[in-house]
Amino acid sequence: MSKRRYLTGKEVQAMMQAVCYGATGARDYCLILLAYRHGMRISELLDLHYQDLDLNEGRINIRRLKNGFSTVHPLRFDEREAVERWTQERANWKGADRTDAIFISRRGSRLSRQQAYRIIRDAGIEAGTVTQTHPHMLRHACGYELAERGADTRLIQDYLGHRNIRHTVRLYRQ
């Protein structure tokens, strides 16, 4: 397998299509979509609560880790739909009313890092990606997508919450 550190947009789309069916499809689809679109670390994603979302205004508050700058990002229409679909399904899950964490397990507890890792790894396998996938690859995919679209390095830095511009330059400007 290749050692590429990021996924292409087409690979991420294939992963989302691979997981969108089944008992956990809505959750897994939403998890991959938000991680990719907002360049979130897995811990940032799993720490999301419903109070961090404003679906009416179309905003998501991302509390960055590693001394990063927390930001508010716009939610696109398809992201809002994915969150709403997952929220409707989530309401039927055992123990869902015990936490307002967005991503929960079938048992109603907050989804663990290991569970999220498995979801993303298995989605990559199912989608036939050319590299072994892990959660941080979705964050890199976001950064590379922004760079390929010609986004300014400072914009990428702000979007990903990097405190030091050197990290952004090292990763996304080659």
Secondary structure by P-SEA (a helix, b strand, c coil): ccccccccaaaaaaaaaacccccaaaaaaaaaaaaaaacccaaaaaaccccccccccbbbbbbcccccccbbbbbcaaaaaaaaaaaaaaaaccccccccccccccccccccaaaaaaaaaaaaaaacccccccaaaaaaaaaaaaaaacccaaaaaaaaccccaaaaaacccc
